[in-house]
């Protein structure tokens, strides 16, 4: 960002609200604690998510912390405002996330940091979900890893393994059941992402595992009459890797349950980053799957704050990616609110030279790219001021 633009954003930037209208979707927000009954279908070549029959466009942000600790990212920080210490609690961050036009969060989780007892109850997770509901925000629960030891470049890539302990497929399915219980108790949970980036598995094996997980969760959740959540299924180890390859779902036989059963609750959810995949390749993957009749929602994508046309995974890649896939997948979850990704920076909040988020500066170029291309409706000005 050049100095003139930085000064402008420091003192005068005010972004007018705008919204993206697609042929089949509109934005709505949850109405507090209410019954959720979700379906995912493809109509006229576009993914449609419906809650109680009303089409919903999810404009989501990943916000991590509970995959590695008992705190959401940034809630340990504070700053001084008018001589008084201002705590950056959940209200502080949710108000800012909502002001940037997001209506949903994806919360990556680990078995170790969430399930502290046999009943699967966890005060922090439930607090986060219920706080989101107070801000009329949806929540997608994402099973990220078995242990904080296996994050970033150390993701295990296979739900049946966790190298530092005795673990098998049944261990993972146990936690799927517990996630379903959280969803059952919190109506603003729209779905569960069953496993993050199973890059060590082929599609056939991964499909079988995911079917077991959905079956296990449905045993818990389907006891509620008239209630349905969505099950997000990522890509397997293929080309490209790291959660992007959902091409197996482009045929009916390749889809979970061969396209039957709870098929209207299954969402295929690839992850795309410019470091690993071109915008045109990502567009082709999404288009092929949606055109075949399977719904797709982007579970993660990230761009670095670089406007150069030659930047790998910069905002030019981001704009090309968004405009390539949004007609097929109008709902999305951007990665991430936090900035300290191991191969980023992709975050809305700026990354410092030590690799950590300073939790104070919003990346103008990233936010502007999301606003201009995915239609974030920004309802309040934001500036590059201390602690945003």
N, C-alpha and C positions, 0 to 999 in steps of 0.2 A: 504494500500500500504506500502511495507517495505521501509526502508531508502535507500537501494541500488537502488531500482527501482525509487524512488523519485529523487535521485541525477542524475540518468541516464536521466530521463525525463526533469529535470531542464536544463541540459546542452547539451545533445547529441542526443535527440530523433529526428529522421527524418523518417517520415512514407512514404514509397513508394506508388505511386498511384496504385490502383487496382480497378477493376470493376467487378461486378457480372453479369454474363451472364446467362440468363434463356432461356428455350427452345423457348419462344415466345416473348421476350422483349429485348429492348435495351435502353440505355440512350440517350436522346437528350435534348437540352435546347431550350427555346423559342428564337426566333430571333427578339428581340426588340418588338415594337408594331406591332402586326400582327393579322390576323384573326384566331380565335380559333373555332374549330368545333369538339367537344369531344364526344366520345362514350365509353361505358363500356360494355364488353361482357365476356363470358367464352368460351374459346377454349381449348379443350383437357385437361379439368380439371384445367385450370389456368385463373385468371382474367387478361384480356387485356384492357388497356386504350389506346385509339387512339386519336390523334389530327390530323385532316385532313388526316386520313387514315394511319398515321405513328404511330407505337407502341411506347409508352412512359412509362418509369419507373420513378415514382415519389419517390424521396428520400428526405422526408420532415422533418422539425423540427417545433414544436409548439413554438411560441414566443409571449408571452402574455404581457399585459400592457394596451391595449385599452379596455379591459374588466373592468378595474377599474379606469382608469385615462385617460388623454389626451396625454400620452407618452408611447412609447414602452419601455419595460423593459431595464434598463441600459443606456438610452440615457441622463440621468441626471448626469452621472458619468464622471470623468476625471482623468488623472494622469499626472505626470511630466516625460517628455522624453527629455534628453539632455538639461535640464534646462528650457524647455518650457512646458507650459501646453498643453496637448493633450486632445481634447474633444472627447468623445465617442458618436459621432453622428450616424445617420443611415448608413453612408458610412463606418464608423469604424466597426460596427457590421455586416453589410452585407458582407463586404470583408472577415471577419473571418468565418461567416457561410458558405459562398461559398467555402472557402479554405478547410473546413472539408468535402467537397463532397456533401453537400446538394444542391438540385436544386429547392426546393419548401419550402414555409413556410405556416403554418396554423396560422391564426390570430384570436384568440378568441375575441369576441366583446360583449359589453352590449348595450342595448337600450339607457341607460342614458348617457353613455360616448361618443357615436357616433353620435346620432341624436339630434343635438342642435337646429334644426329649422324645420319648416314644410316641407321644400323641401327635407330633407334628405341629404343635402350636408354636407360634413365634410372635412376640409382641411387636418387634420392629417391622416385620413384613406387613402385618395387619395394620399397624399404624400408618405406614406409607400408603397402602391401598385405600384405607379409609380417608386419609388426608386428600388423596387424589380425588376421591368422590366429592369431598367438600368443595373442590374447585371444578366440579363437573368435568372430570377427566377420566377417560377410560384407561385400563391397565392391561397389558399383555405380560404374563409371567413367562420368563425364559429360563429354562434349565441350561445353565452355562457350563458347569463343571462339577466334578465330585469334590474338588478340593481347591482352595486358594493357591496351592502349589502348582496347579495346572491351568494357568490363564495365559493370554497373549499367545506367544509363539510356542507355549508348552501345552496347548490344548490336547487332550488325549485322543480326540477324533473317533472314539468308539465308546458307546455308553456301557458296554459290558466290562470295561477295564478301569481301574484306578490304581496306578502302580505302587502306591505307598501303603496299600492295605489289602485285606481279603475282600474281594469284590467280584460280583458276577452280574449277569443281566437282571437277575431278580432284585439285586440291590437298587439298580436304577428304577425298575418298575415300582418298587416300594415308594420311592420319592415322587414318582408320577402320581401315585394315589394320593399322597399328601398334598401335592399341588392342586389336585382336583378338589380336595377338601377346602383349601383356601378359596378357590373360585366359587365353590358352593356357598360359602359363608359371606362372600363379598360380591354383590351383584354388578359392580362396575368392572369386574374382571371379564374381559371379552373373550379371552382365550389363553391357551398355554402353548408355548413353543417347546416342543418335546425334547430337543437336544441341539446344542449349538455346534454346527459345523462338523458333521461326522465324516471327516475327510479321509479316514483310513478304511472306509467301507465302500463296496460297490453298491449300486442302486438296489439290486435284488435283496441283498442282506439287510440293508438299511430299511427298505420298505417293510420287510418282515418284522424287524424290531419295532418300527413305528406303529405298525398295526397292533402289536402286543400292548404298546403303551396306551394307544387310544382306547383299546378294549378295556384295559384296566381302569382308566380314568372314567370311562362311561359307566362302569359299574358303580362308581361313587356318585357321579354327577347326575346321571339320568334318573335318579330317584326323585328328583324335583320335577313335578309335572309342569309341562309348558316352558321349561328352561333348557336352553342349549347354549354351549360355548363353542368357540372355534378351536381347532387343533392345527397349529402351524408346523409344517414339516419342511425342513431345510434340504439343500442339495447334498449329495454324497461326494465321495472322492472320485472325481472325473476331470474333465477339462472344460472350464477352469475349475480349480479345486477350492477348498476352504468355504464350502457351503453354497457355492454358486451353481453347481450343476444339477438342475432339476429336470433335465431333458428326459429322464426316465418316465416322467409323468405326462409326456406328450402322447401316450397311447393309453387307451382304456385299461388294457391288461397291466400296464406299468403303474397305474395309480393304486393308492391304498384301497384295499378291499375290492380291487378290480373295478373301481368306480361305483360300487354298490354300498349297501349298509349306510354308514353315516357320512356318505360322500359329500353332502351339502354342508358338512361341518369341517371339511378338510381344506386347508389353505396351503399352497406350496409357496415357500418363503425363502428365496435365495438371498445371498449376501454378495455385494459387488463393490470392489474398490479398483480404482484406475491402475494401481500398481500390479494388479493381477489379471485384469480383463479390460479390453477396449469397450468403449460405449456401444459400438456397433455390434460386438459379440454379445454383450449383455442384452441389448435390444432383441437380437435374434432369439436368444434363449427364452426370454419372457414371452415374446410374440408367438413362438411355436407352441409353447405350453398352453397359453390362453386360447389361441386359435383352435387348439384341439379340444377345448371345452373344460379345462381345469383352471380354477381361480388361482391367482398369484398376488401376493402382497410382499413388497420388498421389506425384509426384516432388518437389514442393515445396508447402508451405503454411506460412504464418506468421501469427502474431498479435502484437499489441502488448500489453505488460504493463499493461492497464487493465481493471478489472473493471466499469466503468460500462456499463450496457446501451445507452448512446448512443454509446460509443466506436467510431469507424470501424475495423473490423478488430481489435477488442479481444478479450479472452478470452470474452466472451459470444458474439461471432461465431465464435470458435474452437470453443467447445463445440457450438454449433448446427451448424457445418460438420461436425465429426467425427461427431456423432450422425446427421447426414444421410447421410454417405457410407460409414461403416465397415461397414455390412451388405453393401455391394456391393464395397468395397475395404478389407479388413481390414489390408492391408499399406500402409505409408506411409513417406515420408522428410520429416521436419520441416526447415524452413529457419529458422534454422540454429544450429549451435553458436556461431559467431561472432556478434557483435552489430552490427558496423559496416556494415549494409546501407544503400544510398543513400536508400531511402525508408522505412526501418524506424522504430524498432528492433523486430526480430522475434527476436533471438537468445536462446538459453538464458543466455548470459553478458551481463551488463548493459552497456548503451551509456552512455558518458560524454557530457557536454555538448559535447565537441569532436568527437563523432561516432565515436570509436573505442571498441573494447571495453576495459574495464579488466582483463579476464581474471581477475577476482577474485570476482565476485558472481553467483550463480545466481539467475535471475528466478523467484521462488517462484510467482507467479501463472501463468506459462506452464507450468512443470513440473507444477504441481498440475492444470492443465486437461488436460494430456496424460495424466497418471496417472489422473484420474477418468474420462476419456472414451475414450481410446485404449488404456487398460490397461497403461501402463508398469509393469513389476515392479521397483520400486526395492529393491535388496538391501542398501543401506547408508544410514545417515543422511547428510544434507547440511545444511550451515549456511551462513549468510552470513558466513563468516570470510575472512580475507585469502587471496586467491588460491584460494578454493573448497577 
